[in-house]
Amino acid sequence: MTSYSLYLADLVAISVLVFALFLPRHHRPELIVALLTANVGVLAVTAALSTSTIGAGLGLGLFGILSIIRLRSEELGQHEIAYYFAALALGLLGGLDQTPSWVDLGLMGLVLAAIAIGDHPRIGRRPEVQQVLLDRAYADRAAVVAHLERMFGGEILSASVRKTDLVNDTTLVTVRYLPAPTAAAAAAATTVTHDEALR
């Protein structure tokens, strides 16, 4: 296997990652260019470093590459960070090995499989995180959780009180919760239960 075959395998893998996994699941086309650029950029630089005469400086070069990649433009979810790391890993696997083998292709497939399985919607409902300003100053955390459950209609996983303003009678809370099923899904579930009861 030649290095060019591995480069082609990386391009196929990043296309699967972005267009077959990330975009259909998360619908954020603005991140496509970031994922593709991160992957191809790391692939190009690692390929150039691995074929140069730097030798011992290769590790330092890779460290420098990864240290300049910043995710500070906006707050990213854990799944989006996972896609970034997957894109970087694919680029490193595609460009670093001077003697490519089937092991490299297997590792690329393993990265894609980890994302495909770990980020699959059937694994479980994804929790959402919001910062909520309540129009009442709560001193009791249990009362905050009860109010949030009524507000969101779902299961509250965590509620962290950030600020309690007794003057303006407000409470700032960061809440992590599982959204309630949609009305259509709830109606469908009720219909199924009713049909089973008639049988």
C-alpha positions in Angstrom: 0.0 0.0 0.0 1.3 3.4 -0.9 1.0 6.7 1.0 -1.3 8.0 -1.7 -3.7 5.2 -1.0 -3.8 6.2 2.6 -4.4 9.9 1.7 -7.3 8.8 -0.5 -8.6 6.6 2.4 -8.5 9.6 4.7 -10.5 11.7 2.2 -13.1 9.0 2.0 -13.2 8.6 5.8 -13.6 12.4 6.5 -16.3 12.5 3.8 -18.2 9.7 5.6 -17.7 11.4 9.0 -18.9 14.8 7.8 -21.6 14.1 5.2 -22.9 10.7 6.3 -22.7 11.1 10.1 -22.4 14.6 11.3 -24.6 16.6 8.9 -27.6 14.3 8.9 -27.6 13.9 12.7 -26.8 17.5 13.8 -27.8 19.8 10.9 -24.9 22.3 11.4 -23.6 23.0 7.9 -21.5 25.9 9.3 -19.2 23.4 10.9 -18.5 21.4 7.7 -15.7 23.7 6.6 -14.1 23.5 10.1 -14.1 19.7 10.2 -12.8 19.4 6.6 -10.1 22.0 7.0 -8.9 20.5 10.3 -8.7 17.1 8.8 -7.0 18.0 5.5 -4.7 20.5 7.2 -3.5 18.0 9.7 -3.1 15.4 6.9 -1.0 17.8 4.8 1.3 18.9 7.5 1.9 15.5 9.1 2.6 14.1 5.6 5.1 16.9 5.0 6.8 16.4 8.3 6.9 12.6 8.0 8.7 12.8 4.6 11.2 15.6 5.7 14.5 15.1 7.3 13.4 16.7 10.6 13.2 13.3 12.3 13.3 14.0 16.0 11.5 17.3 15.6 8.4 15.5 14.2 6.8 15.0 17.6 7.4 18.7 18.5 5.9 19.7 15.2 2.8 17.7 15.8 2.4 19.2 19.2 2.7 22.6 17.7 0.0 21.8 15.1 -2.5 20.6 17.7 -1.7 23.5 20.1 -2.8 26.1 17.6 -6.2 24.5 17.0 -8.6 26.5 19.1 -12.3 25.9 19.7 -13.1 29.2 21.2 -15.3 30.8 18.6 -18.4 29.4 20.4 -19.4 27.0 23.0 -19.4 23.5 21.5 -21.3 20.4 22.6 -19.4 17.3 23.6 -20.6 15.5 20.5 -19.2 18.3 18.3 -15.8 18.1 20.1 -15.8 14.4 19.5 -16.2 15.0 15.7 -13.3 17.5 15.8 -11.1 14.9 17.5 -12.2 12.3 15.0 -11.3 14.6 12.1 -7.9 15.2 13.6 -7.3 11.5 14.3 -8.2 10.6 10.7 -5.8 13.2 9.4 -3.0 12.0 11.7 -3.6 8.3 10.6 -3.6 9.3 7.0 -0.5 11.5 7.0 1.9 10.2 9.7 2.8 6.6 8.6 5.7 6.4 6.1 5.0 2.7 5.6 1.2 2.5 5.5 -0.5 -0.8 6.1 -4.0 -2.3 6.5 -3.7 -1.5 10.2 -4.0 2.2 9.4 -7.2 1.6 7.4 -8.5 -0.5 10.3 -7.9 2.3 12.8 -9.6 4.8 10.5 -12.6 2.4 10.4 -12.5 2.1 14.2 -12.7 5.9 14.6 -15.7 6.1 12.3 -17.3 3.1 14.1 -16.8 4.8 17.5 -18.5 8.0 16.2 -21.3 6.1 14.4 -22.2 4.0 17.4 -21.5 6.5 20.2 -23.5 9.3 18.6 -26.4 7.2 17.3 -29.8 8.6 18.3 -31.0 5.2 19.5 -28.4 5.1 22.2 -30.7 7.4 24.2 -32.3 10.8 24.3 -29.7 13.5 24.4 -29.9 15.9 27.4 -30.1 19.6 26.7 -28.5 22.3 28.7 -30.0 25.8 29.2 -29.3 28.8 31.5 -32.7 29.9 32.8 -33.6 33.1 34.7 -36.5 32.4 37.0 -38.8 35.2 38.0 -38.6 34.3 41.7 -35.8 34.0 44.3 -35.6 30.4 45.4 -33.7 29.4 48.5 -34.7 25.8 48.4 -33.1 23.7 45.6 -35.9 21.1 45.7 -38.4 23.9 44.9 -36.1 25.0 41.9 -36.1 21.5 40.6 -39.9 21.1 41.0 -40.4 24.4 39.2 -38.1 23.4 36.3 -39.8 20.0 35.9 -43.1 21.8 35.5 -41.6 24.3 33.1 -39.8 21.8 30.8 -42.1 18.8 31.3 -39.1 16.5 31.3 -36.6 14.8 33.7 -34.2 17.2 35.3 -30.8 15.7 35.5 -29.0 18.5 37.3 -29.8 22.1 38.3 -27.1 24.4 39.4 -28.1 27.7 40.9 -25.7 30.4 39.7 -27.2 33.4 41.3 -30.0 34.2 43.6 -31.1 37.9 43.5 -33.2 38.7 46.5 -33.6 42.4 45.5 -35.0 41.7 42.0 -36.5 38.4 43.1 -34.8 36.2 40.4 -32.8 33.0 40.3 -30.3 32.2 37.6 -30.0 28.4 37.1 -28.1 26.2 34.7 -30.3 23.2 34.0 -29.5 19.9 32.3 -32.5 17.9 31.4 -34.0 15.2 29.1 -36.7 16.8 26.9 -40.2 15.4 27.2 -41.3 13.3 24.1 -43.0 15.4 21.4 -46.8 15.6 21.4 -46.9 13.5 18.2 -44.7 10.8 19.8 -46.8 10.8 22.9 -50.0 10.5 20.9 -48.6 7.6 19.0 -47.5 5.9 22.1 -51.0 6.4 23.6 -52.6 4.9 20.4 -50.4 1.9 20.6 -51.2 1.3 24.2 -54.9 1.6 23.5 -54.8 -0.8 20.6 -52.9 -3.4 22.7 -55.5 -3.0 25.4 -58.3 -3.8 22.9 -56.6 -7.0 21.8 
